[in-house]
């Protein structure tokens, strides 16, 4: 399973669900009494689950460092554990949910079947379709470079990061019924006035750090020379981003589609 830093999770999930939570309506959050957020990370989704329900929300993650952040920032109970071997009894929760977890697992069905075991009612997954991400920018090279990087990354990553239409079949394989899917678009924008996170992201582009975060996956596809050339182009692009930002001319829009899939546990 891929590991992430707390800062990476904050950057990629910042603002998600701020605009509309209608896509979560199928989770019937106001009716829940006990919810498990698997792969909770630093607790971004957990906060939403707690805000939209009166349920006890429990955060579970395999990384104790991320759970420490979740505990401190949300005040919710945290448990360290493996998504494919949940440390809970059967029917311990009435909703088990994850966000951007299954795309990082080599065998996502193993986790889903565990979700179904510990849930007495419903299982939900909110998973990005990374193959359908759209980017627009005032720096034209950024759009083209991100397209190239995304294509190479998808070829080099060891898991299916674009589950998309295969998710309902995985739910059904685990015995979940009445499976329903909706799509939520996470719209991330950078425009004046820039905040500290925007400035930091520009610095990461200019230094190559942003690209290096995916070095392992990219090097599975690209030769050493090709990766080095790509990194030089990426840093040059980043410097242009920083220049436009300094002039308050830089604007960027990224739309990440998420599939929200909900299934119900059959009577045991």
CORDAVEN-V757596 format. One record per pair of residues at least 4 apart in sequence whose C-alpha atoms are under 6 Angstrom apart, sorted by sequence separation. I is the first residue (numbers start at 1). GAP is how many residues later the second one is. D is the distance in Angstrom with one decimal. If there is no record, write none. Layout:
I:GAP:D ; I:GAP:D
This chain:
9:4:5.9 ; 10:4:5.4 ; 17:4:5.4 ; 67:4:6.0 ; 69:4:5.9 ; 70:4:5.6 ; 71:4:5.1 ; 82:4:5.8 ; 141:4:5.9 ; 142:4:5.9 ; 146:4:5.9 ; 149:4:5.9 ; 153:4:5.8 ; 172:4:5.0 ; 194:4:5.7 ; 204:4:5.9 ; 215:4:5.9 ; 218:4:6.0 ; 222:4:5.6 ; 245:4:5.8 ; 71:5:5.7 ; 171:5:5.4 ; 204:5:4.8 ; 205:5:5.4 ; 222:5:5.7 ; 244:5:5.0 ; 245:5:4.9 ; 102:6:5.1 ; 204:6:5.0 ; 244:6:4.8 ; 60:18:5.8 ; 62:18:5.4 ; 40:19:5.4 ; 58:19:5.3 ; 59:19:4.6 ; 60:19:4.8 ; 61:19:5.3 ; 62:19:4.9 ; 96:19:5.9 ; 40:20:5.7 ; 58:20:5.8 ; 60:20:5.6 ; 61:20:5.7 ; 62:20:5.5 ; 34:21:5.0 ; 36:21:5.9 ; 39:21:5.8 ; 40:21:5.6 ; 33:22:4.1 ; 34:22:4.8 ; 35:22:4.8 ; 36:22:4.9 ; 37:22:5.0 ; 38:22:4.9 ; 39:22:4.5 ; 30:23:4.5 ; 32:23:5.5 ; 29:24:5.2 ; 42:24:5.2 ; 95:24:5.8 ; 41:25:5.2 ; 94:25:5.1 ; 84:26:5.6 ; 92:26:5.3 ; 93:26:4.8 ; 94:26:4.9 ; 97:26:5.8 ; 99:26:5.9 ; 42:27:5.4 ; 43:27:4.7 ; 84:27:4.3 ; 90:27:5.4 ; 91:27:4.5 ; 94:27:4.9 ; 95:27:4.9 ; 96:27:4.9 ; 97:27:4.6 ; 98:27:5.0 ; 99:27:4.6 ; 100:27:4.7 ; 208:27:5.3 ; 42:28:4.2 ; 83:28:5.4 ; 90:28:4.3 ; 91:28:4.6 ; 95:28:5.7 ; 97:28:5.5 ; 99:28:5.8 ; 207:28:5.8 ; 91:29:4.3 ; 206:29:4.4 ; 84:30:6.0 ; 205:30:5.8 ; 130:31:6.0 ; 131:31:5.7 ; 130:32:5.1 ; 206:32:3.9 ; 129:33:4.4 ; 205:33:4.4 ; 206:33:4.9 ; 129:35:5.8 ; 202:40:5.7 ; 106:53:5.2 ; 104:55:5.8 ; 192:56:6.0 ; 103:57:5.5 ; 35:58:5.7 ; 103:58:4.5 ; 34:59:5.1 ; 34:60:5.8 ; 35:60:4.9 ; 36:60:4.8 ; 37:60:5.1 ; 38:60:5.0 ; 157:60:5.1 ; 191:60:4.7 ; 35:61:5.8 ; 37:61:5.6 ; 109:61:5.8 ; 113:61:4.9 ; 156:61:4.6 ; 190:61:5.4 ; 39:62:5.9 ; 156:62:5.8 ; 190:62:5.0 ; 189:63:5.6 ; 153:64:5.7 ; 156:64:5.3 ; 189:64:4.5 ; 153:65:5.4 ; 156:65:5.6 ; 188:65:5.8 ; 152:66:5.9 ; 188:66:5.1 ; 187:67:5.9 ; 187:68:4.6 ; 186:69:5.6 ; 186:70:5.1 ; 185:71:5.6 ; 185:72:4.5 ; 184:73:5.8 ; 185:73:6.0 ; 184:74:5.0 ; 183:75:5.6 ; 183:76:4.6 ; 182:77:5.9 ; 183:77:5.9 ; 182:78:5.2 ; 181:79:5.6 ; 181:80:4.5 ; 180:81:5.7 ; 180:82:5.4 ; 179:83:5.6 ; 179:84:4.3 ; 178:85:5.7 ; 177:86:5.5 ; 176:87:5.3 ; 177:87:5.2 ; 176:88:5.2 ; 176:89:5.1 ; 2:102:6.0 ; 1:103:5.9 ; 1:104:5.4 ; 138:112:5.9 ; 138:113:5.6 ; 137:114:5.8 ; 137:115:4.3 ; 136:116:5.7 ; 136:117:5.2 ; 135:118:5.7 ; 135:119:4.5 ; 134:120:5.6 ; 134:121:5.1 ; 133:122:5.8 ; 133:123:4.8 ; 129:128:5.6 ; 128:129:5.7 ; 129:129:5.9 ; 128:130:4.1 ; 127:131:5.2 ; 127:132:5.3 ; 126:133:5.6 ; 126:134:4.5 ; 125:135:5.8 ; 125:136:5.3 ; 124:137:5.5 ; 124:138:4.3 ; 123:139:5.7 ; 123:140:5.4 ; 122:141:5.7 ; 122:142:4.4 ; 121:143:5.7 ; 122:143:5.7 ; 121:144:5.2
